[in-house]
């Protein structure tokens, strides 16, 4: 399982980068592109204007990382090892090493801890969770995401979760008598047993159920 490292916060959204992918030669014929994602999104790398982000990187470093991402992707596929394109990719990746080192540094760790403290307060206010509960959820994030985007929803209990699932999937509707015959509490417990191992749901001590993005 890949671990992501904090890259920036922009417009109340944190972005993380898979540092191990930088410079990695994939499947024997191409270099991995920059892999940037958030707790609830992934895909194409996002590089907002530097003035609009919070990051440990300087503007020069930030823009160099963006330029590297574009250039390494433009090398394309079908690269033979030890060819001119391969050597160029290696050189480009080595030139990004100081940026990798900075994102891996204690400086960035401390920078993200300050961001995280703010994110904890936001989650507390939004979902009515205690600081201890938010830290618990953040600590069990499978990819290292520790921000507001991690939490999809919080139900009062497993029964409420099951009821919403049935209504949202069309199992029951406004005219359905089926709802009278469903044991929502037992269904909710079954959901938790099925999904807890997938790290998608967490049940808190007061029986509230937290769904996270995975």
mmCIF file of the C-alpha atoms, coordinates in Angstrom:
data_MODEL
# 
_entry.id   MODEL 
# 
loop_
_atom_site.group_PDB 
_atom_site.id 
_atom_site.type_symbol 
_atom_site.label_atom_id 
_atom_site.label_alt_id 
_atom_site.label_comp_id 
_atom_site.label_asym_id 
_atom_site.label_entity_id 
_atom_site.label_seq_id 
_atom_site.pdbx_PDB_ins_code 
_atom_site.Cartn_x 
_atom_site.Cartn_y 
_atom_site.Cartn_z 
_atom_site.occupancy 
_atom_site.B_iso_or_equiv 
_atom_site.pdbx_formal_charge 
_atom_site.auth_seq_id 
_atom_site.auth_comp_id 
_atom_site.auth_asym_id 
_atom_site.auth_atom_id 
_atom_site.pdbx_PDB_model_num 
ATOM 1   C CA . UNK A 1 1   ? 0.000   0.000  0.000   1.00 0.00 ? 1   UNK A CA 1 
ATOM 2   C CA . UNK A 1 2   ? 1.462   3.306  -1.095  1.00 0.00 ? 2   UNK A CA 1 
ATOM 3   C CA . UNK A 1 3   ? 1.879   6.049  1.462   1.00 0.00 ? 3   UNK A CA 1 
ATOM 4   C CA . UNK A 1 4   ? 1.300   9.630  0.475   1.00 0.00 ? 4   UNK A CA 1 
ATOM 5   C CA . UNK A 1 5   ? 3.167   12.667 1.812   1.00 0.00 ? 5   UNK A CA 1 
ATOM 6   C CA . UNK A 1 6   ? 1.607   16.085 2.336   1.00 0.00 ? 6   UNK A CA 1 
ATOM 7   C CA . UNK A 1 7   ? 2.227   18.452 -0.565  1.00 0.00 ? 7   UNK A CA 1 
ATOM 8   C CA . UNK A 1 8   ? -0.076  21.462 -0.122  1.00 0.00 ? 8   UNK A CA 1 
ATOM 9   C CA . UNK A 1 9   ? -3.424  22.777 1.102   1.00 0.00 ? 9   UNK A CA 1 
ATOM 10  C CA . UNK A 1 10  ? -5.534  24.759 -1.326  1.00 0.00 ? 10  UNK A CA 1 
ATOM 11  C CA . UNK A 1 11  ? -9.069  26.070 -0.971  1.00 0.00 ? 11  UNK A CA 1 
ATOM 12  C CA . UNK A 1 12  ? -9.753  23.914 2.123   1.00 0.00 ? 12  UNK A CA 1 
ATOM 13  C CA . UNK A 1 13  ? -8.439  20.806 0.355   1.00 0.00 ? 13  UNK A CA 1 
ATOM 14  C CA . UNK A 1 14  ? -5.201  18.971 1.119   1.00 0.00 ? 14  UNK A CA 1 
ATOM 15  C CA . UNK A 1 15  ? -3.131  17.312 -1.590  1.00 0.00 ? 15  UNK A CA 1 
ATOM 16  C CA . UNK A 1 16  ? -0.610  14.525 -1.084  1.00 0.00 ? 16  UNK A CA 1 
ATOM 17  C CA . UNK A 1 17  ? 2.102   13.079 -3.293  1.00 0.00 ? 17  UNK A CA 1 
ATOM 18  C CA . UNK A 1 18  ? 3.501   9.572  -3.627  1.00 0.00 ? 18  UNK A CA 1 
ATOM 19  C CA . UNK A 1 19  ? 7.209   10.313 -3.399  1.00 0.00 ? 19  UNK A CA 1 
ATOM 20  C CA . UNK A 1 20  ? 8.256   6.737  -4.148  1.00 0.00 ? 20  UNK A CA 1 
ATOM 21  C CA . UNK A 1 21  ? 6.769   7.075  -7.622  1.00 0.00 ? 21  UNK A CA 1 
ATOM 22  C CA . UNK A 1 22  ? 9.160   9.861  -8.624  1.00 0.00 ? 22  UNK A CA 1 
ATOM 23  C CA . UNK A 1 23  ? 11.873  8.405  -10.829 1.00 0.00 ? 23  UNK A CA 1 
ATOM 24  C CA . UNK A 1 24  ? 10.351  4.915  -10.797 1.00 0.00 ? 24  UNK A CA 1 
ATOM 25  C CA . UNK A 1 25  ? 10.739  3.030  -14.071 1.00 0.00 ? 25  UNK A CA 1 
ATOM 26  C CA . UNK A 1 26  ? 7.471   1.190  -14.581 1.00 0.00 ? 26  UNK A CA 1 
ATOM 27  C CA . UNK A 1 27  ? 6.875   -2.115 -16.372 1.00 0.00 ? 27  UNK A CA 1 
ATOM 28  C CA . UNK A 1 28  ? 10.245  -1.865 -18.099 1.00 0.00 ? 28  UNK A CA 1 
ATOM 29  C CA . UNK A 1 29  ? 9.232   0.852  -20.548 1.00 0.00 ? 29  UNK A CA 1 
ATOM 30  C CA . UNK A 1 30  ? 8.139   4.167  -18.957 1.00 0.00 ? 30  UNK A CA 1 
ATOM 31  C CA . UNK A 1 31  ? 8.702   6.477  -15.991 1.00 0.00 ? 31  UNK A CA 1 
ATOM 32  C CA . UNK A 1 32  ? 5.900   6.936  -13.462 1.00 0.00 ? 32  UNK A CA 1 
ATOM 33  C CA . UNK A 1 33  ? 4.101   10.256 -13.648 1.00 0.00 ? 33  UNK A CA 1 
ATOM 34  C CA . UNK A 1 34  ? 3.577   12.411 -10.585 1.00 0.00 ? 34  UNK A CA 1 
ATOM 35  C CA . UNK A 1 35  ? 0.949   10.796 -8.384  1.00 0.00 ? 35  UNK A CA 1 
ATOM 36  C CA . UNK A 1 36  ? -0.976  13.412 -6.449  1.00 0.00 ? 36  UNK A CA 1 
ATOM 37  C CA . UNK A 1 37  ? -4.257  12.795 -4.679  1.00 0.00 ? 37  UNK A CA 1 
ATOM 38  C CA . UNK A 1 38  ? -6.524  13.911 -1.872  1.00 0.00 ? 38  UNK A CA 1 
ATOM 39  C CA . UNK A 1 39  ? -8.559  11.997 0.654   1.00 0.00 ? 39  UNK A CA 1 
ATOM 40  C CA . UNK A 1 40  ? -11.618 12.028 -1.614  1.00 0.00 ? 40  UNK A CA 1 
ATOM 41  C CA . UNK A 1 41  ? -10.045 12.355 -5.066  1.00 0.00 ? 41  UNK A CA 1 
ATOM 42  C CA . UNK A 1 42  ? -7.243  11.019 -7.209  1.00 0.00 ? 42  UNK A CA 1 
ATOM 43  C CA . UNK A 1 43  ? -6.120  11.228 -10.776 1.00 0.00 ? 43  UNK A CA 1 
ATOM 44  C CA . UNK A 1 44  ? -4.547  14.032 -12.738 1.00 0.00 ? 44  UNK A CA 1 
ATOM 45  C CA . UNK A 1 45  ? -1.967  16.090 -10.873 1.00 0.00 ? 45  UNK A CA 1 
ATOM 46  C CA . UNK A 1 46  ? -3.290  19.402 -9.624  1.00 0.00 ? 46  UNK A CA 1 
ATOM 47  C CA . UNK A 1 47  ? -0.983  22.401 -9.299  1.00 0.00 ? 47  UNK A CA 1 
ATOM 48  C CA . UNK A 1 48  ? -2.920  25.538 -8.320  1.00 0.00 ? 48  UNK A CA 1 
ATOM 49  C CA . UNK A 1 49  ? -1.168  28.894 -8.427  1.00 0.00 ? 49  UNK A CA 1 
ATOM 50  C CA . UNK A 1 50  ? 1.598   28.991 -5.837  1.00 0.00 ? 50  UNK A CA 1 
ATOM 51  C CA . UNK A 1 51  ? 0.197   32.126 -4.182  1.00 0.00 ? 51  UNK A CA 1 
ATOM 52  C CA . UNK A 1 52  ? -3.014  30.208 -3.420  1.00 0.00 ? 52  UNK A CA 1 
ATOM 53  C CA . UNK A 1 53  ? -1.482  27.209 -1.635  1.00 0.00 ? 53  UNK A CA 1 
ATOM 54  C CA . UNK A 1 54  ? 0.060   26.440 1.750   1.00 0.00 ? 54  UNK A CA 1 
ATOM 55  C CA . UNK A 1 55  ? 3.194   24.354 1.286   1.00 0.00 ? 55  UNK A CA 1 
ATOM 56  C CA . UNK A 1 56  ? 6.674   23.925 2.683   1.00 0.00 ? 56  UNK A CA 1 
ATOM 57  C CA . UNK A 1 57  ? 8.124   24.291 -0.815  1.00 0.00 ? 57  UNK A CA 1 
ATOM 58  C CA . UNK A 1 58  ? 9.414   27.592 -2.138  1.00 0.00 ? 58  UNK A CA 1 
ATOM 59  C CA . UNK A 1 59  ? 7.816   28.963 -5.283  1.00 0.00 ? 59  UNK A CA 1 
ATOM 60  C CA . UNK A 1 60  ? 10.836  27.836 -7.309  1.00 0.00 ? 60  UNK A CA 1 
ATOM 61  C CA . UNK A 1 61  ? 10.680  24.295 -5.900  1.00 0.00 ? 61  UNK A CA 1 
ATOM 62  C CA . UNK A 1 62  ? 6.928   24.086 -6.386  1.00 0.00 ? 62  UNK A CA 1 
ATOM 63  C CA . UNK A 1 63  ? 7.133   25.161 -10.017 1.00 0.00 ? 63  UNK A CA 1 
ATOM 64  C CA . UNK A 1 64  ? 10.077  22.843 -10.661 1.00 0.00 ? 64  UNK A CA 1 
ATOM 65  C CA . UNK A 1 65  ? 8.047   19.914 -9.390  1.00 0.00 ? 65  UNK A CA 1 
ATOM 66  C CA . UNK A 1 66  ? 5.193   20.848 -11.722 1.00 0.00 ? 66  UNK A CA 1 
ATOM 67  C CA . UNK A 1 67  ? 7.602   21.190 -14.658 1.00 0.00 ? 67  UNK A CA 1 
ATOM 68  C CA . UNK A 1 68  ? 9.190   17.837 -13.806 1.00 0.00 ? 68  UNK A CA 1 
ATOM 69  C CA . UNK A 1 69  ? 5.762   16.164 -13.779 1.00 0.00 ? 69  UNK A CA 1 
ATOM 70  C CA . UNK A 1 70  ? 4.932   17.466 -17.236 1.00 0.00 ? 70  UNK A CA 1 
ATOM 71  C CA . UNK A 1 71  ? 8.347   16.616 -18.690 1.00 0.00 ? 71  UNK A CA 1 
ATOM 72  C CA . UNK A 1 72  ? 8.541   13.062 -17.307 1.00 0.00 ? 72  UNK A CA 1 
ATOM 73  C CA . UNK A 1 73  ? 5.086   12.314 -18.752 1.00 0.00 ? 73  UNK A CA 1 
ATOM 74  C CA . UNK A 1 74  ? 6.126   13.687 -22.139 1.00 0.00 ? 74  UNK A CA 1 
ATOM 75  C CA . UNK A 1 75  ? 8.899   11.085 -22.349 1.00 0.00 ? 75  UNK A CA 1 
ATOM 76  C CA . UNK A 1 76  ? 6.121   8.665  -23.160 1.00 0.00 ? 76  UNK A CA 1 
ATOM 77  C CA . UNK A 1 77  ? 6.117   4.882  -23.332 1.00 0.00 ? 77  UNK A CA 1 
ATOM 78  C CA . UNK A 1 78  ? 8.240   2.241  -25.022 1.00 0.00 ? 78  UNK A CA 1 
ATOM 79  C CA . UNK A 1 79  ? 11.466  3.503  -23.431 1.00 0.00 ? 79  UNK A CA 1 
ATOM 80  C CA . UNK A 1 80  ? 14.320  1.028  -23.648 1.00 0.00 ? 80  UNK A CA 1 
ATOM 81  C CA . UNK A 1 81  ? 16.599  0.784  -20.664 1.00 0.00 ? 81  UNK A CA 1 
ATOM 82  C CA . UNK A 1 82  ? 19.939  2.565  -21.185 1.00 0.00 ? 82  UNK A CA 1 
ATOM 83  C CA . UNK A 1 83  ? 18.572  4.394  -24.236 1.00 0.00 ? 83  UNK A CA 1 
ATOM 84  C CA . UNK A 1 84  ? 18.863  8.171  -24.594 1.00 0.00 ? 84  UNK A CA 1 
ATOM 85  C CA . UNK A 1 85  ? 15.286  8.659  -23.372 1.00 0.00 ? 85  UNK A CA 1 
ATOM 86  C CA . UNK A 1 86  ? 15.916  6.419  -20.392 1.00 0.00 ? 86  UNK A CA 1 
ATOM 87  C CA . UNK A 1 87  ? 19.076  8.315  -19.411 1.00 0.00 ? 87  UNK A CA 1 
ATOM 88  C CA . UNK A 1 88  ? 17.212  11.610 -19.786 1.00 0.00 ? 88  UNK A CA 1 
ATOM 89  C CA . UNK A 1 89  ? 14.483  10.328 -17.465 1.00 0.00 ? 89  UNK A CA 1 
ATOM 90  C CA . UNK A 1 90  ? 17.042  9.290  -14.873 1.00 0.00 ? 90  UNK A CA 1 
ATOM 91  C CA . UNK A 1 91  ? 18.734  12.694 -15.051 1.00 0.00 ? 91  UNK A CA 1 
ATOM 92  C CA . UNK A 1 92  ? 15.405  14.494 -14.718 1.00 0.00 ? 92  UNK A CA 1 
ATOM 93  C CA . UNK A 1 93  ? 14.455  12.376 -11.714 1.00 0.00 ? 93  UNK A CA 1 
ATOM 94  C CA . UNK A 1 94  ? 17.776  12.987 -10.009 1.00 0.00 ? 94  UNK A CA 1 
ATOM 95  C CA . UNK A 1 95  ? 17.297  16.727 -10.482 1.00 0.00 ? 95  UNK A CA 1 
ATOM 96  C CA . UNK A 1 96  ? 14.098  16.476 -8.411  1.00 0.00 ? 96  UNK A CA 1 
ATOM 97  C CA . UNK A 1 97  ? 15.827  14.741 -5.497  1.00 0.00 ? 97  UNK A CA 1 
ATOM 98  C CA . UNK A 1 98  ? 16.250  17.887 -3.393  1.00 0.00 ? 98  UNK A CA 1 
ATOM 99  C CA . UNK A 1 99  ? 12.493  18.492 -3.628  1.00 0.00 ? 99  UNK A CA 1 
ATOM 100 C CA . UNK A 1 100 ? 11.821  14.899 -2.572  1.00 0.00 ? 100 UNK A CA 1 
ATOM 101 C CA . UNK A 1 101 ? 14.192  15.324 0.343   1.00 0.00 ? 101 UNK A CA 1 
ATOM 102 C CA . UNK A 1 102 ? 12.415  18.486 1.464   1.00 0.00 ? 102 UNK A CA 1 
ATOM 103 C CA . UNK A 1 103 ? 8.981   16.840 1.323   1.00 0.00 ? 103 UNK A CA 1 
ATOM 104 C CA . UNK A 1 104 ? 10.430  13.938 3.312   1.00 0.00 ? 104 UNK A CA 1 
ATOM 105 C CA . UNK A 1 105 ? 12.025  16.273 5.846   1.00 0.00 ? 105 UNK A CA 1 
ATOM 106 C CA . UNK A 1 106 ? 11.216  17.065 9.449   1.00 0.00 ? 106 UNK A CA 1 
ATOM 107 C CA . UNK A 1 107 ? 10.422  20.587 8.259   1.00 0.00 ? 107 UNK A CA 1 
ATOM 108 C CA . UNK A 1 108 ? 7.538   19.344 6.118   1.00 0.00 ? 108 UNK A CA 1 
ATOM 109 C CA . UNK A 1 109 ? 6.387   16.991 8.865   1.00 0.00 ? 109 UNK A CA 1 
ATOM 110 C CA . UNK A 1 110 ? 6.129   19.900 11.308  1.00 0.00 ? 110 UNK A CA 1 
ATOM 111 C CA . UNK A 1 111 ? 4.477   22.081 8.654   1.00 0.00 ? 111 UNK A CA 1 
ATOM 112 C CA . UNK A 1 112 ? 1.820   19.412 8.087   1.00 0.00 ? 112 UNK A CA 1 
ATOM 113 C CA . UNK A 1 113 ? 1.287   18.969 11.821  1.00 0.00 ? 113 UNK A CA 1 
ATOM 114 C CA . UNK A 1 114 ? 0.248   22.629 11.980  1.00 0.00 ? 114 UNK A CA 1 
ATOM 115 C CA . UNK A 1 115 ? -2.114  22.118 9.045   1.00 0.00 ? 115 UNK A CA 1 
ATOM 116 C CA . UNK A 1 116 ? -3.464  19.002 10.722  1.00 0.00 ? 116 UNK A CA 1 
ATOM 117 C CA . UNK A 1 117 ? -4.252  20.809 13.968  1.00 0.00 ? 117 UNK A CA 1 
ATOM 118 C CA . UNK A 1 118 ? -6.384  23.237 11.986  1.00 0.00 ? 118 UNK A CA 1 
ATOM 119 C CA . UNK A 1 119 ? -8.061  20.381 10.115  1.00 0.00 ? 119 UNK A CA 1 
ATOM 120 C CA . UNK A 1 120 ? -8.883  18.672 13.421  1.00 0.00 ? 120 UNK A CA 1 
ATOM 121 C CA . UNK A 1 121 ? -10.700 21.777 14.642  1.00 0.00 ? 121 UNK A CA 1 
ATOM 122 C CA . UNK A 1 122 ? -12.648 21.993 11.377  1.00 0.00 ? 122 UNK A CA 1 
ATOM 123 C CA . UNK A 1 123 ? -13.751 18.356 11.635  1.00 0.00 ? 123 UNK A CA 1 
ATOM 124 C CA . UNK A 1 124 ? -14.745 18.817 15.281  1.00 0.00 ? 124 UNK A CA 1 
ATOM 125 C CA . UNK A 1 125 ? -16.970 21.756 14.373  1.00 0.00 ? 125 UNK A CA 1 
ATOM 126 C CA . UNK A 1 126 ? -18.465 20.124 11.278  1.00 0.00 ? 126 UNK A CA 1 
ATOM 127 C CA . UNK A 1 127 ? -19.235 16.667 12.651  1.00 0.00 ? 127 UNK A CA 1 
ATOM 128 C CA . UNK A 1 128 ? -19.442 17.205 16.414  1.00 0.00 ? 128 UNK A CA 1 
ATOM 129 C CA . UNK A 1 129 ? -16.533 14.884 17.149  1.00 0.00 ? 129 UNK A CA 1 
ATOM 130 C CA . UNK A 1 130 ? -14.065 15.205 19.999  1.00 0.00 ? 130 UNK A CA 1 
ATOM 131 C CA . UNK A 1 131 ? -10.399 15.915 19.349  1.00 0.00 ? 131 UNK A CA 1 
ATOM 132 C CA . UNK A 1 132 ? -9.556  12.393 20.506  1.00 0.00 ? 132 UNK A CA 1 
ATOM 133 C CA . UNK A 1 133 ? -12.068 10.874 18.074  1.00 0.00 ? 133 UNK A CA 1 
ATOM 134 C CA . UNK A 1 134 ? -10.741 12.901 15.136  1.00 0.00 ? 134 UNK A CA 1 
ATOM 135 C CA . UNK A 1 135 ? -7.153  11.911 15.912  1.00 0.00 ? 135 UNK A CA 1 
ATOM 136 C CA . UNK A 1 136 ? -8.256  8.276  16.124  1.00 0.00 ? 136 UNK A CA 1 
ATOM 137 C CA . UNK A 1 137 ? -9.856  8.477  12.678  1.00 0.00 ? 137 UNK A CA 1 
ATOM 138 C CA . UNK A 1 138 ? -6.865  10.301 11.180  1.00 0.00 ? 138 UNK A CA 1 
ATOM 139 C CA . UNK A 1 139 ? -4.408  7.796  12.652  1.00 0.00 ? 139 UNK A CA 1 
ATOM 140 C CA . UNK A 1 140 ? -6.202  4.910  10.959  1.00 0.00 ? 140 UNK A CA 1 
ATOM 141 C CA . UNK A 1 141 ? -6.320  6.532  7.544   1.00 0.00 ? 141 UNK A CA 1 
ATOM 142 C CA . UNK A 1 142 ? -4.872  3.796  5.294   1.00 0.00 ? 142 UNK A CA 1 
ATOM 143 C CA . UNK A 1 143 ? -3.007  6.184  2.977   1.00 0.00 ? 143 UNK A CA 1 
ATOM 144 C CA . UNK A 1 144 ? -1.863  8.798  5.458   1.00 0.00 ? 144 UNK A CA 1 
ATOM 145 C CA . UNK A 1 145 ? -4.565  11.354 4.687   1.00 0.00 ? 145 UNK A CA 1 
ATOM 146 C CA . UNK A 1 146 ? -5.248  13.483 7.754   1.00 0.00 ? 146 UNK A CA 1 
ATOM 147 C CA . UNK A 1 147 ? -7.673  16.228 6.825   1.00 0.00 ? 147 UNK A CA 1 
ATOM 148 C CA . UNK A 1 148 ? -11.371 17.081 6.602   1.00 0.00 ? 148 UNK A CA 1 
ATOM 149 C CA . UNK A 1 149 ? -11.708 15.450 3.192   1.00 0.00 ? 149 UNK A CA 1 
ATOM 150 C CA . UNK A 1 150 ? -11.175 12.016 4.736   1.00 0.00 ? 150 UNK A CA 1 
ATOM 151 C CA . UNK A 1 151 ? -14.626 11.888 6.351   1.00 0.00 ? 151 UNK A CA 1 
ATOM 152 C CA . UNK A 1 152 ? -17.554 11.159 4.071   1.00 0.00 ? 152 UNK A CA 1 
ATOM 153 C CA . UNK A 1 153 ? -20.312 11.015 6.681   1.00 0.00 ? 153 UNK A CA 1 
ATOM 154 C CA . UNK A 1 154 ? -21.091 10.385 10.348  1.00 0.00 ? 154 UNK A CA 1 
ATOM 155 C CA . UNK A 1 155 ? -24.241 8.494  11.359  1.00 0.00 ? 155 UNK A CA 1 
ATOM 156 C CA . UNK A 1 156 ? -25.726 8.427  14.837  1.00 0.00 ? 156 UNK A CA 1 
ATOM 157 C CA . UNK A 1 157 ? -25.522 4.632  14.837  1.00 0.00 ? 157 UNK A CA 1 
ATOM 158 C CA . UNK A 1 158 ? -25.414 1.563  12.595  1.00 0.00 ? 158 UNK A CA 1 
ATOM 159 C CA . UNK A 1 159 ? -29.200 1.491  12.339  1.00 0.00 ? 159 UNK A CA 1 
ATOM 160 C CA . UNK A 1 160 ? -29.313 4.984  10.850  1.00 0.00 ? 160 UNK A CA 1 
ATOM 161 C CA . UNK A 1 161 ? -26.592 3.993  8.392   1.00 0.00 ? 161 UNK A CA 1 
ATOM 162 C CA . UNK A 1 162 ? -28.632 0.977  7.242   1.00 0.00 ? 162 UNK A CA 1 
ATOM 163 C CA . UNK A 1 163 ? -31.819 3.035  6.858   1.00 0.00 ? 163 UNK A CA 1 
ATOM 164 C CA . UNK A 1 164 ? -30.066 5.601  4.674   1.00 0.00 ? 164 UNK A CA 1 
ATOM 165 C CA . UNK A 1 165 ? -28.507 2.842  2.580   1.00 0.00 ? 165 UNK A CA 1 
ATOM 166 C CA . UNK A 1 166 ? -31.923 1.298  1.920   1.00 0.00 ? 166 UNK A CA 1 
ATOM 167 C CA . UNK A 1 167 ? -33.494 4.605  0.921   1.00 0.00 ? 167 UNK A CA 1 
ATOM 168 C CA . UNK A 1 168 ? -30.553 5.731  -1.247  1.00 0.00 ? 168 UNK A CA 1 
ATOM 169 C CA . UNK A 1 169 ? -30.380 2.418  -3.137  1.00 0.00 ? 169 UNK A CA 1 
ATOM 170 C CA . UNK A 1 170 ? -34.128 2.131  -3.670  1.00 0.00 ? 170 UNK A CA 1 
ATOM 171 C CA . UNK A 1 171 ? -34.639 -0.922 -1.469  1.00 0.00 ? 171 UNK A CA 1 
ATOM 172 C CA . UNK A 1 172 ? -37.506 1.025  0.114   1.00 0.00 ? 172 UNK A CA 1 
ATOM 173 C CA . UNK A 1 173 ? -39.367 4.163  -0.941  1.00 0.00 ? 173 UNK A CA 1 
ATOM 174 C CA . UNK A 1 174 ? -42.133 6.436  0.332   1.00 0.00 ? 174 UNK A CA 1 
ATOM 175 C CA . UNK A 1 175 ? -44.858 3.965  -0.622  1.00 0.00 ? 175 UNK A CA 1 
ATOM 176 C CA . UNK A 1 176 ? -43.058 0.810  0.440   1.00 0.00 ? 176 UNK A CA 1 
ATOM 177 C CA . UNK A 1 177 ? -44.369 -1.372 3.264   1.00 0.00 ? 177 UNK A CA 1 
ATOM 178 C CA . UNK A 1 178 ? -41.137 -3.380 3.115   1.00 0.00 ? 178 UNK A CA 1 
ATOM 179 C CA . UNK A 1 179 ? -39.546 -0.958 5.558   1.00 0.00 ? 179 UNK A CA 1 
ATOM 180 C CA . UNK A 1 180 ? -41.765 -2.326 8.345   1.00 0.00 ? 180 UNK A CA 1 
ATOM 181 C CA . UNK A 1 181 ? -40.165 -5.745 7.979   1.00 0.00 ? 181 UNK A CA 1 
ATOM 182 C CA . UNK A 1 182 ? -36.502 -4.757 7.848   1.00 0.00 ? 182 UNK A CA 1 
ATOM 183 C CA . UNK A 1 183 ? -34.365 -5.093 10.950  1.00 0.00 ? 183 UNK A CA 1 
ATOM 184 C CA . UNK A 1 184 ? -32.247 -2.019 10.304  1.00 0.00 ? 184 UNK A CA 1 
ATOM 185 C CA . UNK A 1 185 ? -30.200 -2.442 13.452  1.00 0.00 ? 185 UNK A CA 1 
ATOM 186 C CA . UNK A 1 186 ? -29.154 -5.973 12.495  1.00 0.00 ? 186 UNK A CA 1 
ATOM 187 C CA . UNK A 1 187 ? -28.507 -4.889 8.918   1.00 0.00 ? 187 UNK A CA 1 
ATOM 188 C CA . UNK A 1 188 ? -26.272 -2.081 10.198  1.00 0.00 ? 188 UNK A CA 1 
ATOM 189 C CA . UNK A 1 189 ? -24.331 -4.528 12.367  1.00 0.00 ? 189 UNK A CA 1 
ATOM 190 C CA . UNK A 1 190 ? -23.856 -6.759 9.308   1.00 0.00 ? 190 UNK A CA 1 
ATOM 191 C CA . UNK A 1 191 ? -22.558 -3.804 7.316   1.00 0.00 ? 191 UNK A CA 1 
ATOM 192 C CA . UNK A 1 192 ? -20.021 -3.028 10.015  1.00 0.00 ? 192 UNK A CA 1 
ATOM 193 C CA . UNK A 1 193 ? -18.820 -6.622 10.158  1.00 0.00 ? 193 UNK A CA 1 
ATOM 194 C CA . UNK A 1 194 ? -18.406 -6.656 6.387   1.00 0.00 ? 194 UNK A CA 1 
ATOM 195 C CA . UNK A 1 195 ? -16.700 -3.285 6.022   1.00 0.00 ? 195 UNK A CA 1 
ATOM 196 C CA . UNK A 1 196 ? -14.563 -2.787 9.127   1.00 0.00 ? 196 UNK A CA 1 
ATOM 197 C CA . UNK A 1 197 ? -11.784 -4.942 7.696   1.00 0.00 ? 197 UNK A CA 1 
ATOM 198 C CA . UNK A 1 198 ? -11.744 -2.722 4.601   1.00 0.00 ? 198 UNK A CA 1 
ATOM 199 C CA . UNK A 1 199 ? -11.048 0.332  6.790   1.00 0.00 ? 199 UNK A CA 1 
ATOM 200 C CA . UNK A 1 200 ? -14.039 2.106  5.263   1.00 0.00 ? 200 UNK A CA 1 
ATOM 201 C CA . UNK A 1 201 ? -16.121 2.477  8.436   1.00 0.00 ? 201 UNK A CA 1 
ATOM 202 C CA . UNK A 1 202 ? -15.250 3.098  12.072  1.00 0.00 ? 202 UNK A CA 1 
ATOM 203 C CA . UNK A 1 203 ? -17.590 2.745  15.027  1.00 0.00 ? 203 UNK A CA 1 
ATOM 204 C CA . UNK A 1 204 ? -16.908 5.149  17.866  1.00 0.00 ? 204 UNK A CA 1 
ATOM 205 C CA . UNK A 1 205 ? -17.411 4.416  21.563  1.00 0.00 ? 205 UNK A CA 1 
ATOM 206 C CA . UNK A 1 206 ? -20.829 6.106  21.541  1.00 0.00 ? 206 UNK A CA 1 
ATOM 207 C CA . UNK A 1 207 ? -21.908 3.906  18.572  1.00 0.00 ? 207 UNK A CA 1 
ATOM 208 C CA . UNK A 1 208 ? -21.710 6.635  15.960  1.00 0.00 ? 208 UNK A CA 1 
ATOM 209 C CA . UNK A 1 209 ? -20.457 5.291  12.642  1.00 0.00 ? 209 UNK A CA 1 
ATOM 210 C CA . UNK A 1 210 ? -17.894 7.209  10.582  1.00 0.00 ? 210 UNK A CA 1 
ATOM 211 C CA . UNK A 1 211 ? -17.506 6.529  6.873   1.00 0.00 ? 211 UNK A CA 1 
ATOM 212 C CA . UNK A 1 212 ? -14.199 7.515  5.330   1.00 0.00 ? 212 UNK A CA 1 
ATOM 213 C CA . UNK A 1 213 ? -12.973 7.688  1.754   1.00 0.00 ? 213 UNK A CA 1 
ATOM 214 C CA . UNK A 1 214 ? -10.599 4.861  0.812   1.00 0.00 ? 214 UNK A CA 1 
# 
